[in-house]
């Protein structure tokens, strides 16, 4: 996931996004190929709620 990150933004897996979705405003980035994991839906944090 590191190679697909956005400068200055926190990049999250779908599993982590489920845990913090009530505390942060998340933006879905879509599905990306993650080395060693395959296709994953990922998110970035917009800001705290």
N, CA, C, O and CB atoms as a CASP TS submission, in Angstrom:
PFRMAT TS
TARGET T0000
AUTHOR 0000-0000-0000
METHOD Language model
MODEL 1
PARENT N/A
ATOM      1  N   UNK     1       0.822  -1.192   0.000  1.00  0.00           N
ATOM      2  CA  UNK     1       0.000   0.000   0.000  1.00  0.00           C
ATOM      3  C   UNK     1       0.862   1.249   0.000  1.00  0.00           C
ATOM      4  O   UNK     1       0.443   2.298  -0.488  1.00  0.00           O
ATOM      5  CB  UNK     1      -0.933   0.002   1.197  1.00  0.00           C
ATOM      6  N   UNK     2       2.031   1.141   0.531  1.00  0.00           N
ATOM      7  CA  UNK     2       2.914   2.314   0.637  1.00  0.00           C
ATOM      8  C   UNK     2       3.169   2.970  -0.718  1.00  0.00           C
ATOM      9  O   UNK     2       3.189   4.196  -0.823  1.00  0.00           O
ATOM     10  CB  UNK     2       4.243   1.914   1.266  1.00  0.00           C
ATOM     11  N   UNK     3       3.362   2.164  -1.738  1.00  0.00           N
ATOM     12  CA  UNK     3       3.673   2.719  -3.053  1.00  0.00           C
ATOM     13  C   UNK     3       2.464   3.396  -3.712  1.00  0.00           C
ATOM     14  O   UNK     3       2.621   4.125  -4.691  1.00  0.00           O
ATOM     15  CB  UNK     3       4.198   1.622  -3.958  1.00  0.00           C
ATOM     16  N   UNK     4       1.265   3.158  -3.181  1.00  0.00           N
ATOM     17  CA  UNK     4       0.049   3.764  -3.742  1.00  0.00           C
ATOM     18  C   UNK     4      -0.450   4.938  -2.901  1.00  0.00           C
ATOM     19  O   UNK     4      -1.508   5.498  -3.188  1.00  0.00           O
ATOM     20  CB  UNK     4      -1.052   2.714  -3.859  1.00  0.00           C
ATOM     21  N   UNK     5       0.290   5.310  -1.880  1.00  0.00           N
ATOM     22  CA  UNK     5      -0.136   6.364  -0.966  1.00  0.00           C
ATOM     23  C   UNK     5      -0.177   7.745  -1.609  1.00  0.00           C
ATOM     24  O   UNK     5       0.359   7.966  -2.694  1.00  0.00           O
ATOM     25  CB  UNK     5       0.775   6.398   0.218  1.00  0.00           C
ATOM     26  N   UNK     6      -0.829   8.662  -0.906  1.00  0.00           N
ATOM     27  CA  UNK     6      -0.938  10.051  -1.338  1.00  0.00           C
ATOM     28  C   UNK     6      -0.153  10.886  -0.334  1.00  0.00           C
ATOM     29  O   UNK     6      -0.331  10.727   0.873  1.00  0.00           O
ATOM     30  CB  UNK     6      -2.447  10.523  -1.437  1.00  0.00           C
ATOM     31  N   UNK     7       0.704  11.763  -0.812  1.00  0.00           N
ATOM     32  CA  UNK     7       1.531  12.588   0.062  1.00  0.00           C
ATOM     33  C   UNK     7       0.647  13.389   1.013  1.00  0.00           C
ATOM     34  O   UNK     7      -0.292  14.062   0.586  1.00  0.00           O
ATOM     35  CB  UNK     7       2.429  13.532  -0.766  1.00  0.00           C
ATOM     36  N   UNK     8       0.957  13.309   2.302  1.00  0.00           N
ATOM     37  CA  UNK     8       0.235  14.070   3.305  1.00  0.00           C
ATOM     38  C   UNK     8      -1.096  13.484   3.728  1.00  0.00           C
ATOM     39  O   UNK     8      -1.839  14.130   4.467  1.00  0.00           O
ATOM     40  CB  UNK     8       0.014  15.419   2.811  1.00  0.00           C
ATOM     41  N   UNK     9      -1.422  12.269   3.278  1.00  0.00           N
ATOM     42  CA  UNK     9      -2.701  11.630   3.636  1.00  0.00           C
ATOM     43  C   UNK     9      -2.430  10.245   4.192  1.00  0.00           C
ATOM     44  O   UNK     9      -1.477   9.581   3.785  1.00  0.00           O
ATOM     45  CB  UNK     9      -3.656  11.545   2.407  1.00  0.00           C
ATOM     46  N   UNK    10      -3.267   9.811   5.120  1.00  0.00           N
ATOM     47  CA  UNK    10      -3.149   8.478   5.714  1.00  0.00           C
ATOM     48  C   UNK    10      -3.939   7.504   4.857  1.00  0.00           C
ATOM     49  O   UNK    10      -5.124   7.715   4.598  1.00  0.00           O
ATOM     50  CB  UNK    10      -3.657   8.463   7.194  1.00  0.00           C
ATOM     51  N   UNK    11      -3.280   6.434   4.416  1.00  0.00           N
ATOM     52  CA  UNK    11      -3.861   5.432   3.527  1.00  0.00           C
ATOM     53  C   UNK    11      -4.244   4.213   4.366  1.00  0.00           C
ATOM     54  O   UNK    11      -3.415   3.708   5.124  1.00  0.00           O
ATOM     55  CB  UNK    11      -2.861   5.039   2.379  1.00  0.00           C
ATOM     56  N   UNK    12      -5.482   3.730   4.247  1.00  0.00           N
ATOM     57  CA  UNK    12      -5.987   2.644   5.078  1.00  0.00           C
ATOM     58  C   UNK    12      -6.522   1.479   4.260  1.00  0.00           C
ATOM     59  O   UNK    12      -7.032   1.652   3.154  1.00  0.00           O
ATOM     60  CB  UNK    12      -7.066   3.158   5.988  1.00  0.00           C
ATOM     61  N   UNK    13      -6.393   0.292   4.831  1.00  0.00           N
ATOM     62  CA  UNK    13      -7.058  -0.877   4.258  1.00  0.00           C
ATOM     63  C   UNK    13      -8.538  -0.807   4.617  1.00  0.00           C
ATOM     64  O   UNK    13      -8.928  -0.028   5.487  1.00  0.00           O
ATOM     65  CB  UNK    13      -6.414  -2.213   4.773  1.00  0.00           C
ATOM     66  N   UNK    14      -9.357  -1.607   3.961  1.00  0.00           N
ATOM     67  CA  UNK    14     -10.791  -1.645   4.262  1.00  0.00           C
ATOM     68  C   UNK    14     -11.024  -2.121   5.692  1.00  0.00           C
ATOM     69  O   UNK    14     -11.937  -1.643   6.365  1.00  0.00           O
ATOM     70  CB  UNK    14     -11.532  -2.564   3.266  1.00  0.00           C
ATOM     71  N   UNK    15     -10.205  -3.057   6.158  1.00  0.00           N
ATOM     72  CA  UNK    15     -10.352  -3.564   7.530  1.00  0.00           C
ATOM     73  C   UNK    15     -10.129  -2.459   8.552  1.00  0.00           C
ATOM     74  O   UNK    15     -10.893  -2.341   9.510  1.00  0.00           O
ATOM     75  CB  UNK    15      -9.370  -4.714   7.787  1.00  0.00           C
ATOM     76  N   UNK    16      -9.095  -1.650   8.361  1.00  0.00           N
ATOM     77  CA  UNK    16      -8.822  -0.545   9.281  1.00  0.00           C
ATOM     78  C   UNK    16      -9.894   0.526   9.151  1.00  0.00           C
ATOM     79  O   UNK    16     -10.313   1.114  10.149  1.00  0.00           O
ATOM     80  CB  UNK    16      -7.429   0.058   9.013  1.00  0.00           C
ATOM     81  N   UNK    17     -10.337   0.781   7.930  1.00  0.00           N
ATOM     82  CA  UNK    17     -11.381   1.786   7.708  1.00  0.00           C
ATOM     83  C   UNK    17     -12.644   1.443   8.499  1.00  0.00           C
ATOM     84  O   UNK    17     -13.285   2.339   9.049  1.00  0.00           O
ATOM     85  CB  UNK    17     -11.711   1.898   6.206  1.00  0.00           C
ATOM     86  N   UNK    18     -13.008   0.168   8.564  1.00  0.00           N
ATOM     87  CA  UNK    18     -14.182  -0.248   9.325  1.00  0.00           C
ATOM     88  C   UNK    18     -14.034   0.099  10.806  1.00  0.00           C
ATOM     89  O   UNK    18     -15.017   0.434  11.466  1.00  0.00           O
ATOM     90  CB  UNK    18     -14.416  -1.750   9.159  1.00  0.00           C
ATOM     91  N   UNK    19     -12.824   0.023  11.322  1.00  0.00           N
ATOM     92  CA  UNK    19     -12.584   0.291  12.739  1.00  0.00           C
ATOM     93  C   UNK    19     -12.642   1.774  13.089  1.00  0.00           C
ATOM     94  O   UNK    19     -13.008   2.127  14.211  1.00  0.00           O
ATOM     95  CB  UNK    19     -11.245  -0.261  13.139  1.00  0.00           C
ATOM     96  N   UNK    20     -12.290   2.641  12.153  1.00  0.00           N
ATOM     97  CA  UNK    20     -12.188   4.075  12.458  1.00  0.00           C
ATOM     98  C   UNK    20     -13.224   4.942  11.731  1.00  0.00           C
ATOM     99  O   UNK    20     -13.181   6.167  11.838  1.00  0.00           O
ATOM    100  CB  UNK    20     -10.809   4.561  12.106  1.00  0.00           C
ATOM    101  N   UNK    21     -14.147   4.325  11.002  1.00  0.00           N
ATOM    102  CA  UNK    21     -15.085   5.098  10.181  1.00  0.00           C
ATOM    103  C   UNK    21     -15.975   6.046  10.974  1.00  0.00           C
ATOM    104  O   UNK    21     -16.512   6.999  10.409  1.00  0.00           O
ATOM    105  CB  UNK    21     -15.948   4.164   9.405  1.00  0.00           C
ATOM    106  N   UNK    22     -16.142   5.806  12.275  1.00  0.00           N
ATOM    107  CA  UNK    22     -16.982   6.687  13.086  1.00  0.00           C
ATOM    108  C   UNK    22     -16.184   7.845  13.684  1.00  0.00           C
ATOM    109  O   UNK    22     -16.759   8.761  14.274  1.00  0.00           O
ATOM    110  CB  UNK    22     -17.651   5.892  14.200  1.00  0.00           C
ATOM    111  N   UNK    23     -14.874   7.802  13.534  1.00  0.00           N
ATOM    112  CA  UNK    23     -14.015   8.842  14.093  1.00  0.00           C
ATOM    113  C   UNK    23     -13.376   9.745  13.038  1.00  0.00           C
ATOM    114  O   UNK    23     -12.917  10.845  13.347  1.00  0.00           O
ATOM    115  CB  UNK    23     -12.939   8.207  14.915  1.00  0.00           C
ATOM    116  N   UNK    24     -13.351   9.267  11.777  1.00  0.00           N
ATOM    117  CA  UNK    24     -12.707  10.018  10.709  1.00  0.00           C
ATOM    118  C   UNK    24     -13.582  10.037   9.470  1.00  0.00           C
ATOM    119  O   UNK    24     -14.364   9.117   9.229  1.00  0.00           O
ATOM    120  CB  UNK    24     -11.337   9.426  10.382  1.00  0.00           C
ATOM    121  N   UNK    25     -13.439  11.092   8.692  1.00  0.00           N
ATOM    122  CA  UNK    25     -14.097  11.203   7.399  1.00  0.00           C
ATOM    123  C   UNK    25     -13.189  10.499   6.399  1.00  0.00           C
ATOM    124  O   UNK    25     -12.059  10.933   6.177  1.00  0.00           O
ATOM    125  CB  UNK    25     -14.367  12.714   6.995  1.00  0.00           C
ATOM    126  N   UNK    26     -13.670   9.421   5.794  1.00  0.00           N
ATOM    127  CA  UNK    26     -12.854   8.608   4.892  1.00  0.00           C
ATOM    128  C   UNK    26     -13.316   8.770   3.452  1.00  0.00           C
ATOM    129  O   UNK    26     -14.495   8.995   3.180  1.00  0.00           O
ATOM    130  CB  UNK    26     -12.907   7.131   5.299  1.00  0.00           C
ATOM    131  N   UNK    27     -12.372   8.652   2.549  1.00  0.00           N
ATOM    132  CA  UNK    27     -12.644   8.713   1.109  1.00  0.00           C
ATOM    133  C   UNK    27     -12.150   7.411   0.483  1.00  0.00           C
ATOM    134  O   UNK    27     -10.979   7.057   0.620  1.00  0.00           O
ATOM    135  CB  UNK    27     -11.950   9.965   0.441  1.00  0.00           C
ATOM    136  N   UNK    28     -13.042   6.701  -0.202  1.00  0.00           N
ATOM    137  CA  UNK    28     -12.635   5.454  -0.861  1.00  0.00           C
ATOM    138  C   UNK    28     -11.745   5.775  -2.049  1.00  0.00           C
ATOM    139  O   UNK    28     -12.043   6.668  -2.843  1.00  0.00           O
ATOM    140  CB  UNK    28     -13.870   4.632  -1.316  1.00  0.00           C
ATOM    141  N   UNK    29     -10.637   5.028  -2.161  1.00  0.00           N
ATOM    142  CA  UNK    29      -9.716   5.228  -3.287  1.00  0.00           C
ATOM    143  C   UNK    29      -9.973   4.223  -4.394  1.00  0.00           C
ATOM    144  O   UNK    29      -9.408   4.348  -5.481  1.00  0.00           O
ATOM    145  CB  UNK    29      -8.265   5.121  -2.818  1.00  0.00           C
ATOM    146  N   UNK    30     -10.807   3.239  -4.146  1.00  0.00           N
ATOM    147  CA  UNK    30     -11.066   2.204  -5.127  1.00  0.00           C
ATOM    148  C   UNK    30     -10.212   0.981  -4.871  1.00  0.00           C
ATOM    149  O   UNK    30      -9.614   0.841  -3.805  1.00  0.00           O
ATOM    150  CB  UNK    30     -10.822   2.727  -6.522  1.00  0.00           C
ATOM    151  N   UNK    31     -10.158   0.102  -5.845  1.00  0.00           N
ATOM    152  CA  UNK    31      -9.403  -1.148  -5.709  1.00  0.00           C
ATOM    153  C   UNK    31      -8.031  -0.980  -6.337  1.00  0.00           C
ATOM    154  O   UNK    31      -7.897  -0.498  -7.462  1.00  0.00           O
ATOM    155  CB  UNK    31     -10.160  -2.335  -6.365  1.00  0.00           C
ATOM    156  N   UNK    32      -7.012  -1.388  -5.584  1.00  0.00           N
ATOM    157  CA  UNK    32      -5.637  -1.354  -6.080  1.00  0.00           C
ATOM    158  C   UNK    32      -4.996  -2.711  -5.857  1.00  0.00           C
ATOM    159  O   UNK    32      -5.435  -3.471  -4.993  1.00  0.00           O
ATOM    160  CB  UNK    32      -4.814  -0.236  -5.383  1.00  0.00           C
ATOM    161  N   UNK    33      -3.974  -3.017  -6.618  1.00  0.00           N
ATOM    162  CA  UNK    33      -3.208  -4.247  -6.432  1.00  0.00           C
ATOM    163  C   UNK    33      -2.126  -3.983  -5.393  1.00  0.00           C
ATOM    164  O   UNK    33      -1.275  -3.113  -5.579  1.00  0.00           O
ATOM    165  CB  UNK    33      -2.585  -4.741  -7.782  1.00  0.00           C
ATOM    166  N   UNK    34      -2.162  -4.735  -4.304  1.00  0.00           N
ATOM    167  CA  UNK    34      -1.199  -4.580  -3.222  1.00  0.00           C
ATOM    168  C   UNK    34      -0.277  -5.794  -3.225  1.00  0.00           C
ATOM    169  O   UNK    34      -0.736  -6.935  -3.184  1.00  0.00           O
ATOM    170  CB  UNK    34      -1.916  -4.419  -1.841  1.00  0.00           C
ATOM    171  N   UNK    35       1.028  -5.534  -3.273  1.00  0.00           N
ATOM    172  CA  UNK    35       2.017  -6.606  -3.316  1.00  0.00           C
ATOM    173  C   UNK    35       1.821  -7.563  -2.139  1.00  0.00           C
ATOM    174  O   UNK    35       1.774  -7.140  -0.984  1.00  0.00           O
ATOM    175  CB  UNK    35       3.444  -6.024  -3.301  1.00  0.00           C
ATOM    176  N   UNK    36       1.708  -8.833  -2.440  1.00  0.00           N
ATOM    177  CA  UNK    36       1.547  -9.856  -1.419  1.00  0.00           C
ATOM    178  C   UNK    36       0.127 -10.033  -0.915  1.00  0.00           C
ATOM    179  O   UNK    36      -0.142 -10.954  -0.143  1.00  0.00           O
ATOM    180  CB  UNK    36       2.418  -9.543  -0.281  1.00  0.00           C
ATOM    181  N   UNK    37      -0.796  -9.159  -1.340  1.00  0.00           N
ATOM    182  CA  UNK    37      -2.192  -9.222  -0.868  1.00  0.00           C
ATOM    183  C   UNK    37      -3.190  -9.366  -2.004  1.00  0.00           C
ATOM    184  O   UNK    37      -4.272  -9.916  -1.801  1.00  0.00           O
ATOM    185  CB  UNK    37      -2.525  -7.981  -0.066  1.00  0.00           C
ATOM    186  N   UNK    38      -2.853  -8.885  -3.194  1.00  0.00           N
ATOM    187  CA  UNK    38      -3.784  -8.901  -4.314  1.00  0.00           C
ATOM    188  C   UNK    38      -4.623  -7.643  -4.355  1.00  0.00           C
ATOM    189  O   UNK    38      -4.200  -6.597  -3.863  1.00  0.00           O
ATOM    190  CB  UNK    38      -4.681 -10.115  -4.238  1.00  0.00           C
ATOM    191  N   UNK    39      -5.805  -7.732  -4.935  1.00  0.00           N
ATOM    192  CA  UNK    39      -6.686  -6.573  -5.084  1.00  0.00           C
ATOM    193  C   UNK    39      -7.312  -6.223  -3.738  1.00  0.00           C
ATOM    194  O   UNK    39      -7.870  -7.085  -3.059  1.00  0.00           O
ATOM    195  CB  UNK    39      -7.786  -6.850  -6.138  1.00  0.00           C
ATOM    196  N   UNK    40      -7.214  -4.941  -3.357  1.00  0.00           N
ATOM    197  CA  UNK    40      -7.776  -4.467  -2.095  1.00  0.00           C
ATOM    198  C   UNK    40      -8.455  -3.120  -2.312  1.00  0.00           C
ATOM    199  O   UNK    40      -7.966  -2.277  -3.064  1.00  0.00           O
ATOM    200  CB  UNK    40      -6.678  -4.355  -1.006  1.00  0.00           C
ATOM    201  N   UNK    41      -9.592  -2.932  -1.641  1.00  0.00           N
ATOM    202  CA  UNK    41     -10.232  -1.617  -1.612  1.00  0.00           C
ATOM    203  C   UNK    41      -9.555  -0.829  -0.506  1.00  0.00           C
ATOM    204  O   UNK    41      -9.407  -1.322   0.612  1.00  0.00           O
ATOM    205  CB  UNK    41     -11.796  -1.721  -1.381  1.00  0.00           C
ATOM    206  N   UNK    42      -9.143   0.397  -0.815  1.00  0.00           N
ATOM    207  CA  UNK    42      -8.438   1.211   0.169  1.00  0.00           C
ATOM    208  C   UNK    42      -9.117   2.564   0.339  1.00  0.00           C
ATOM    209  O   UNK    42      -9.945   2.978  -0.473  1.00  0.00           O
ATOM    210  CB  UNK    42      -6.974   1.400  -0.243  1.00  0.00           C
ATOM    211  N   UNK    43      -8.742   3.232   1.411  1.00  0.00           N
ATOM    212  CA  UNK    43      -9.334   4.509   1.784  1.00  0.00           C
ATOM    213  C   UNK    43      -8.231   5.469   2.217  1.00  0.00           C
ATOM    214  O   UNK    43      -7.137   5.043   2.587  1.00  0.00           O
ATOM    215  CB  UNK    43     -10.381   4.327   2.914  1.00  0.00           C
ATOM    216  N   UNK    44      -8.528   6.773   2.170  1.00  0.00           N
ATOM    217  CA  UNK    44      -7.653   7.784   2.750  1.00  0.00           C
ATOM    218  C   UNK    44      -8.485   8.593   3.743  1.00  0.00           C
ATOM    219  O   UNK    44      -9.696   8.748   3.583  1.00  0.00           O
ATOM    220  CB  UNK    44      -7.018   8.707   1.640  1.00  0.00           C
ATOM    221  N   UNK    45      -7.809   9.104   4.770  1.00  0.00           N
ATOM    222  CA  UNK    45      -8.479   9.917   5.785  1.00  0.00           C
ATOM    223  C   UNK    45      -8.560  11.346   5.278  1.00  0.00           C
ATOM    224  O   UNK    45      -7.555  11.923   4.863  1.00  0.00           O
ATOM    225  CB  UNK    45      -7.730   9.852   7.155  1.00  0.00           C
ATOM    226  N   UNK    46      -9.755  11.914   5.312  1.00  0.00           N
ATOM    227  CA  UNK    46      -9.939  13.316   4.935  1.00  0.00           C
ATOM    228  C   UNK    46      -9.638  14.202   6.140  1.00  0.00           C
ATOM    229  O   UNK    46      -8.803  15.103   6.059  1.00  0.00           O
ATOM    230  CB  UNK    46     -11.385  13.569   4.410  1.00  0.00           C
ATOM    231  N   UNK    47     -10.331  13.942   7.276  1.00  0.00           N
ATOM    232  CA  UNK    47     -10.127  14.752   8.488  1.00  0.00           C
ATOM    233  C   UNK    47     -10.885  14.103   9.650  1.00  0.00           C
ATOM    234  O   UNK    47     -11.782  13.294   9.417  1.00  0.00           O
ATOM    235  CB  UNK    47     -10.610  16.237   8.267  1.00  0.00           C
ATOM    236  N   UNK    48     -10.541  14.441  10.887  1.00  0.00           N
ATOM    237  CA  UNK    48     -11.315  13.912  12.032  1.00  0.00           C
ATOM    238  C   UNK    48     -12.727  14.462  12.002  1.00  0.00           C
ATOM    239  O   UNK    48     -12.955  15.578  11.533  1.00  0.00           O
ATOM    240  CB  UNK    48     -10.633  14.270  13.383  1.00  0.00           C
ATOM    241  N   UNK    49     -13.673  13.685  12.500  1.00  0.00           N
ATOM    242  CA  UNK    49     -15.076  14.150  12.574  1.00  0.00           C
ATOM    243  C   UNK    49     -15.279  15.005  13.804  1.00  0.00           C
ATOM    244  O   UNK    49     -16.385  15.489  14.044  1.00  0.00           O
ATOM    245  CB  UNK    49     -16.061  12.955  12.593  1.00  0.00           C
TER
END
